[in-house]
Amino acid sequence: MPMRMNALEQEILDRIVPTPEVRASIKERADRLKSIVEAYVADHGIDVEAFYAGSYSKNTYLSDPDLDLFLLFPPEVSAKDMQRIGLKAGEDILHGIRKFSEHPYTHGVFEGLEVDMVPCFRIDSTEHMKSSVDRTPFHTRFIRSVLDDAGCDQVRLLKKFMKGIGAYGAERDSRGFSGYLCELLIVKYGSFDGVIDAARRWREGTVVEIRGKGPAFDAPLTVYDPVDNGRNVAAAVHVDTLALFVTAARAYSADPREEFFFPKRREPSPRERLRAMSGSHGTRLVSAVFQKPDLLDDNLQAQLWRTQYALRDLLEDNGFPVIRAVHSMTETELTVVLELETDVLPRTRKHIGPPAWVDSAPFMAKWKDNQYGAPFIEDGRWKVMAPRRYTEAGPLLRAEAKTAGIGKDMDADSMRIMRHEETLSVADPALLTALMDPRFPWEDRRFITDTAMERT
């Protein structure tokens, strides 16, 4: 696989490729865990094959990887027994907790490494899948078959770039590029630079084939899974994340810099600056703060996005134009902050009625005693000044949020509304900074270095 790398990319690789010592340490622990699992299933008379999937097994991890250990059951075992036995094994070995994504699994920690132990079926073709994760071992085998060590390093570069620009991860909060998707893009385009060069020309609706084409998908980006062409590997990529990646690819091509891979963590603006910024915008802020439900964060993220969109639509449908919105999650609260053109509207609005040449009697009868003025004709239609139900954004949110389509586990009764001044005084400054002064990480020089360890 031909590789062309500039000096910067080689320097980045020197920093992110795990050292032989790190590799050896991870392998020792991973081998030890696999031996424990194999001994457990043998002692319990369980016909299961232990199989590593994920970035560890494909040699595309950046530092300490999460270990994805799959328990492959014979296909004749029932789905109920497969889950029951597999989850029990995970709990006995990892002493972890059960989690649910598309499929239940056990999450725990083994000798400092985070581990997902996933039960699934051992099948000979993806056409015979019995559970949603049965194809994952096929992903691992495919990537192993097509990527050599140099190709794996190119994946590392692409992953680090995606992390740096904020486009990595298919989780519901990230809405971005999964590790497997990054691997497939390297397979398709041959190198990190090949992916960047291709992405510069991407548009919404771009389709990428690895090994053949499947059905059409209504998605911003389609990348057909080479082990199952009926699946879009890029299904999680939101149109905004796709736009971010295309923008970053163009910017990197024009000016390759370290900041694309190692961004700086932005320092929140002081409240005085946030207040001045709000004043210069001439806009108004409103916040909705919910008590955090007793659910896993992964399951709440989609509901938090849904809530943000629902509150935005509620405001705009009632005449409060929303400029931007952001949200955050803490241990106890979920917060949505919205920047509005205005948070107070006139008492009345122009209501549009029927064309003047149709039967207008019902309209005229309804509005004949209107206290804000009689109906009038404008652009060939009857119109009238009608009272608004809500003239302030806060009371609207308080009264209508429950029926606006927010996340099903978001407790509208727990919701606290903070108006403009309270939002400026109380809301997280980092969240307000992101809302009112959005910047790309590779552009802002007023950041402070983030030395947090990377995980795959």
C-alpha positions in Angstrom: 0.0 0.0 0.0 1.8 3.2 -1.1 2.0 5.8 1.5 2.8 9.5 1.1 3.3 11.4 4.3 4.6 14.8 5.1 6.9 15.5 8.0 4.0 16.5 10.2 2.2 13.2 9.7 5.3 11.2 10.5 5.8 13.3 13.6 2.2 12.6 14.6 2.6 8.9 14.0 5.7 8.9 16.2 3.6 10.3 19.0 0.5 8.1 18.7 1.7 4.6 17.7 1.9 2.5 20.9 5.4 1.6 21.9 6.5 -2.1 21.9 6.3 -2.0 25.7 2.7 -0.7 25.7 1.8 -3.3 23.1 3.4 -6.1 25.1 1.6 -5.0 28.3 -1.8 -4.9 26.6 -1.3 -8.3 24.9 -0.3 -9.9 28.1 -3.4 -8.8 29.9 -5.6 -9.5 26.9 -4.2 -13.1 26.6 -4.7 -13.6 30.3 -8.3 -12.5 30.2 -9.0 -14.8 27.2 -7.4 -17.7 29.1 -9.7 -17.0 32.1 -12.7 -17.0 29.8 -11.7 -20.2 28.1 -11.2 -21.9 31.5 -14.6 -20.6 32.7 -16.5 -21.9 29.7 -14.7 -25.2 29.9 -15.5 -25.6 33.6 -19.1 -24.8 33.0 -19.4 -27.1 29.9 -20.3 -24.1 27.6 -19.6 -24.5 23.9 -18.2 -21.0 23.3 -15.3 -19.5 21.3 -13.7 -16.5 22.8 -12.8 -14.0 20.0 -11.3 -10.5 20.2 -12.9 -7.9 17.9 -12.4 -4.1 17.9 -9.4 -2.0 17.5 -7.2 -4.2 19.7 -7.6 -7.2 17.5 -7.1 -5.2 14.3 -4.0 -3.3 15.6 -5.6 0.1 15.0 -5.8 1.4 18.5 -4.1 4.6 19.7 -3.3 3.9 23.3 -5.0 1.8 26.0 -7.9 0.2 24.0 -11.2 -1.0 25.2 -11.1 -4.8 24.7 -14.1 -6.2 22.8 -14.2 -9.9 23.7 -17.0 -11.7 21.9 -18.4 -15.0 23.1 -19.4 -16.9 20.0 -22.2 -19.4 20.6 -23.3 -22.2 18.2 -26.2 -21.0 16.1 -28.4 -23.9 17.4 -28.5 -22.2 20.9 -31.6 -20.1 21.4 -31.2 -16.3 21.5 -32.5 -16.3 25.0 -30.0 -18.9 26.3 -27.2 -17.2 24.4 -27.8 -13.9 26.2 -28.5 -15.4 29.6 -25.4 -17.6 29.6 -23.2 -14.9 27.9 -24.2 -12.2 30.3 -23.8 -14.4 33.3 -20.3 -15.3 32.2 -19.5 -11.6 31.8 -20.7 -10.8 35.2 -18.9 -13.7 36.9 -15.6 -12.9 35.2 -15.6 -9.1 35.0 -17.9 -8.3 38.0 -19.1 -5.5 35.7 -22.5 -4.2 34.7 -24.9 -5.0 32.0 -25.3 -2.5 29.2 -27.6 -2.4 26.2 -26.8 -0.9 22.8 -28.3 -2.8 19.8 -27.5 -5.9 21.9 -26.9 -6.6 25.7 -23.4 -7.0 26.9 -21.3 -6.8 30.0 -18.9 -3.9 30.7 -16.1 -4.1 33.3 -12.5 -3.6 34.0 -9.7 -6.2 33.8 -6.3 -5.3 35.1 -6.8 -1.6 34.2 -8.3 -2.3 30.7 -11.9 -1.6 30.0 -13.7 -4.6 28.6 -16.9 -5.2 26.8 -17.9 -8.9 26.8 -20.4 -9.5 24.1 -22.4 -12.7 23.5 -23.3 -13.5 19.9 -23.6 -16.4 17.4 -20.9 -18.1 15.6 -22.1 -18.1 12.0 -20.5 -18.9 8.6 -22.1 -16.0 6.7 -23.7 -12.6 7.5 -26.7 -13.9 5.6 -27.3 -16.2 8.6 -27.2 -13.5 11.3 -29.4 -14.2 14.3 -28.4 -11.1 16.4 -27.3 -7.6 15.4 -23.7 -8.1 16.5 -23.1 -11.4 14.7 -21.4 -9.5 11.8 -18.7 -7.9 14.0 -16.3 -10.8 13.9 -16.5 -10.6 10.1 -15.4 -6.9 10.3 -12.4 -7.9 12.3 -11.4 -10.7 9.9 -11.9 -8.4 6.9 -9.7 -5.6 8.2 -7.0 -8.0 9.2 -7.0 -9.4 5.7 -6.6 -6.1 3.9 -4.5 -3.8 6.2 -0.8 -4.4 6.9 1.1 -2.6 9.6 1.6 0.5 7.5 -2.2 0.6 6.7 -3.0 0.3 10.4 -0.8 3.3 11.1 -2.8 5.3 8.5 -5.9 4.4 10.4 -4.3 5.7 13.5 -3.7 9.0 11.7 -7.2 9.3 10.5 -8.7 8.4 14.0 -6.5 11.0 15.6 -7.6 13.6 13.1 -11.2 12.7 13.6 -10.8 13.0 17.4 -9.0 16.3 17.0 -11.7 17.9 15.0 -14.5 16.4 17.1 -15.9 14.0 14.4 -14.9 10.7 16.0 -17.4 8.2 17.5 -20.7 6.7 16.4 -22.2 7.1 19.8 -25.4 9.1 20.0 -23.7 12.2 21.4 -20.9 12.1 18.9 -22.9 11.3 15.7 -19.7 10.8 13.9 -17.2 8.3 12.3 -16.8 5.0 14.0 -13.4 3.2 14.2 -14.5 0.7 11.7 -15.6 3.4 9.3 -12.2 5.0 9.6 -10.6 1.7 8.8 -12.8 1.2 5.7 -11.9 4.7 4.5 -8.2 3.8 4.6 -9.0 0.6 2.8 -10.9 2.5 0.1 -8.5 5.4 -0.4 -5.2 3.8 0.6 -3.9 6.3 3.1 -4.7 9.2 5.4 -3.9 11.7 2.7 -6.0 9.8 0.2 -9.0 10.1 2.5 -8.4 13.8 3.1 -8.1 14.4 -0.6 -11.3 12.5 -1.4 -13.3 14.1 1.5 -12.5 17.6 0.2 -14.9 16.9 -2.7 -17.6 15.1 -0.7 -21.1 16.5 -0.6 -24.3 15.5 1.3 -25.4 12.2 -0.2 -21.9 10.9 -1.0 -21.8 7.2 -1.6 -18.6 5.1 -1.0 -18.3 1.5 -2.2 -15.7 -0.8 -0.7 -16.8 -4.2 -2.2 -19.9 -3.6 -4.1 -23.1 -1.6 -3.7 -26.2 -2.3 -1.8 -29.6 -0.6 -1.5 -29.9 3.1 -1.5 -29.9 4.8 1.9 -31.4 8.2 2.8 -28.3 9.4 4.6 -25.8 12.2 4.5 -23.0 9.7 3.8 -23.3 6.1 2.7 -20.4 3.6 3.0 -21.4 0.1 2.2 -20.2 -2.6 4.6 -18.0 -5.0 2.6 -19.2 -7.9 4.7 -22.9 -7.0 4.4 -23.8 -4.6 1.6 -27.2 -4.2 3.1 -25.8 -2.0 5.9 -24.6 1.6 5.8 -21.5 1.8 8.1 -21.9 5.6 8.1 -25.5 5.6 9.3 -24.5 7.3 12.5 -22.8 10.3 10.7 -25.0 13.4 11.1 -25.0 15.9 8.3 -23.3 18.5 10.6 -20.5 16.0 11.4 -20.0 15.3 7.7 -19.9 19.0 7.0 -17.3 19.4 9.8 -15.1 16.7 8.4 -15.3 18.1 4.8 -14.4 21.6 6.2 -11.5 20.2 8.2 -10.2 18.2 5.2 -10.2 21.3 3.1 -8.5 23.4 5.8 -5.9 20.7 6.5 -5.1 20.4 2.8 -4.5 24.1 2.6 -2.5 24.4 5.9 -1.5 21.1 7.6 -0.9 21.8 11.3 -0.5 19.9 14.6 -3.8 21.4 15.9 -5.8 19.1 13.7 -4.5 16.1 15.6 -3.8 17.6 19.0 -6.4 20.4 19.5 -6.2 22.7 22.4 -9.0 22.5 25.0 -10.7 25.8 24.9 -10.6 28.0 28.0 -14.2 29.2 28.8 -14.7 32.9 28.5 -15.2 34.9 31.7 -18.8 35.7 32.6 -18.1 39.4 32.0 -17.0 38.6 28.4 -20.0 36.3 27.9 -22.3 39.1 29.1 -20.6 41.6 26.7 -20.8 39.1 23.9 -24.5 38.6 24.4 -25.0 42.4 24.5 -23.1 42.8 21.2 -25.2 40.1 19.6 -28.4 41.8 20.8 -29.8 38.4 21.4 -31.4 36.7 24.4 -30.7 33.4 26.2 -33.1 30.9 27.7 -32.2 27.5 29.4 -34.1 24.4 30.3 -32.6 22.4 33.0 -33.9 18.8 33.7 -33.1 16.4 36.5 -31.0 13.6 35.2 -33.0 10.3 34.8 -31.6 7.1 36.3 -30.4 5.8 32.9 -27.0 5.1 31.3 -25.5 8.2 29.7 -25.4 6.4 26.3 -29.1 6.0 26.4 -29.7 9.6 27.4 -27.6 11.2 24.7 -30.2 10.6 22.0 -32.9 11.9 24.2 -31.0 15.0 25.0 -30.5 15.7 21.2 -34.2 15.0 20.7 -35.1 17.4 23.5 -32.9 20.2 22.1 -34.5 19.9 18.7 -38.0 19.7 20.2 -37.5 22.9 22.3 -36.0 24.7 19.3 -39.0 23.7 17.1 -41.5 24.7 19.9 -39.9 28.2 20.1 -39.8 28.7 16.4 -43.3 27.5 15.8 -44.4 30.2 18.3 -42.5 33.0 16.7 -39.2 32.9 18.7 -36.4 32.5 16.1 -33.6 30.3 17.5 -30.1 31.2 16.3 -28.2 28.3 17.9 -28.7 25.7 20.7 -26.3 23.6 22.8 -26.7 21.0 25.5 -24.7 19.4 28.3 -25.0 16.5 30.8 -23.6 16.4 34.3 -24.0 13.8 37.1 -27.3 15.4 38.2 -28.6 17.6 35.4 -29.3 17.9 31.7 -29.2 21.4 30.3 -30.3 22.9 26.9 -29.4 26.5 26.3 -30.8 28.4 23.3 -29.8 31.7 21.9 -32.9 33.6 20.5 -33.3 36.6 18.4 -35.8 37.8 21.1 -37.4 36.3 24.1 -40.3 38.7 24.2 -42.8 39.2 21.3 -45.6 41.7 20.7 -49.0 40.9 22.1 -50.4 40.4 18.6 -49.4 38.8 15.4 -50.7 38.9 11.8 -53.0 35.9 11.2 -53.5 34.9 7.6 -57.0 33.9 6.5 -58.6 32.7 3.2 -58.3 34.4 -0.2 -60.8 37.2 -0.6 -62.6 35.6 -3.5 -63.7 32.4 -1.7 -66.5 32.2 0.9 -65.0 34.2 3.8 -68.1 34.3 5.9 -66.8 31.9 8.6 -63.6 33.8 8.9 -65.4 37.2 9.1 -67.8 35.9 11.7 -65.0 34.6 13.9 -63.1 37.9 13.8 -65.9 40.5 13.5 -65.6 41.6 17.2 -61.8 41.3 17.3 -60.5 43.8 19.9 -57.2 44.3 17.9 -58.9 45.5 14.7 -61.1 44.4 11.9 -59.9 42.0 9.2 -58.2 43.6 6.2 -57.1 42.5 2.7 -53.5 42.2 1.8 -52.0 40.4 -1.2 -55.4 39.1 -2.1 -56.1 37.4 1.3 -58.0 38.2 4.4 -55.7 39.0 7.4 -56.3 40.0 10.9 -54.3 41.0 14.0 -54.7 38.1 16.4 -53.5 37.7 20.0 -50.6 35.5 20.8 -51.0 32.7 23.3 -47.4 33.3 24.6 -45.5 36.5 24.4 -42.4 35.3 26.4 -40.2 32.3 25.7 -39.8 31.1 29.3 -43.5 30.6 30.0 -43.9 28.9 26.6 -41.3 26.3 27.4 -42.6 25.8 30.9 -46.2 25.2 29.7 -45.6 23.3 26.5 -42.4 21.3 26.8 -44.1 18.2 28.0 -46.1 17.8 24.8 -43.4 19.2 22.5 -41.7 15.8 21.7 -38.8 15.9 24.2 -37.0 12.6 25.1 -39.3 10.0 26.6 -37.4 9.8 29.9 -36.9 13.5 30.3 -39.0 14.7 33.2 -40.7 17.9 32.2 -42.1 18.3 35.7 -38.5 18.6 37.0 -37.6 21.2 34.4 -36.4 24.5 35.6 -36.4 27.5 33.2 -33.7 30.0 33.4 -34.2 33.3 31.6 -31.6 35.5 30.1 -29.9 37.0 33.2 -30.0 33.8 35.2 -28.6 31.8 32.3 -25.7 34.3 32.0 -25.1 34.1 35.7 -25.6 30.4 36.4 -25.1 28.3 33.3 -21.7 26.6 32.6 -19.4 29.2 31.1 -17.9 26.5 28.8 -21.4 25.8 27.4 -22.1 29.5 26.9 -18.8 30.0 25.2 -19.5 27.2 22.8 -22.9 28.7 22.1 -22.0 32.3 21.5 -18.5 32.1 20.2 -18.3 28.9 18.1 -14.9 28.2 16.6 -13.1 25.2 15.1 -10.4 23.8 17.4 -7.7 24.1 14.7 -8.4 27.9 14.3 -8.5 29.2 17.9 -5.1 30.0 19.4 -6.6 31.0 22.7 -6.9 27.4 23.9 -5.1 25.6 26.7 -3.4 22.3 26.0 -5.5 19.2 26.7 -3.2 16.4 28.0 -5.9 13.8 28.6 -5.1 10.3 27.5 -6.6 9.2 24.2 -8.7 6.1 24.1 -9.6 4.2 20.9 
